[in-house]
């Protein structure tokens, strides 16, 4: 059964839990001597620890999934912006080439 040799009534050790709230001077005087902390329930039951870890991983998965969606949207936006800039650059080059072609030959040669 559950911790038979320790003879606990509850699944956690409560002796050290609420000692600071006590008005008993003896308890207050000895409160610093108890360095043992109350155990989490997950430490007592390995399935609880696994369940807690799985829940944490599911939350993390959802966060990463949402972050990935945002990054994909950002990449799409930047790709469209890049394509637009490339198009504008090509148009500007075409206009410059057209202006250079209309220049007189003596100015083109630098003479």
C-alpha positions, -999 to +999 in steps of 0.1 A: +000+000+000+010+037+000+039+045+024+029+019+050+062+022+069+059+060+073+023+058+087+010+089+070-027+097+068-024+119+038-004+115+006+018+144+015+039+153+046+022+182+063+043+186+094+064+214+079+038+231+058+021+258+079+046+262+107+052+300+101+016+308+106+016+292+140+013+313+172+031+286+192+066+299+202+080+264+203+069+258+167+082+292+157+115+286+174+120+252+156+106+263+122+141+271+109+152+235+117+128+220+092+145+223+058+124+196+042+099+209+018+065+195+010+067+172-020+046+178-050+018+153-056+035+146-090+065+132-071+043+108-052+026+094-084+048+089-115+017+090-137+009+125-124+044+136-133+040+121-168+006+137-172+019+171-161+048+168-185+026+158-214+002+187-207+032+210-206+045+196-239+010+200-255+009+237-245+044+242-259+034+224-291+004+248-295+027+278-289+052+265-315+024+258-340+011+293-336+046+308-339+052+287-370+019+300-386+030+336-379+064+330-393+050+314-425+027+344-429+057+367-424+077+348-450+048+350-475+046+388-469+083+393-473+083+371-504+056+393-520+075+424-510+107+411-525+089+402-557+074+436-559+108+453-553+124+431-580+096+441-604+101+478-596+139+474-600+134+458-634+110+486-644+135+512-632+163+496-652+142+495-683+134+532-680+171+540-675+180+519-705+154+538-725+167+571-714+203+561-722+192+550-757+176+584-763+208+603-755+228+616-785+259+596-795+284+623-787+272+625-751+272+587-748+308+585-759+319+612-734+333+634-760 
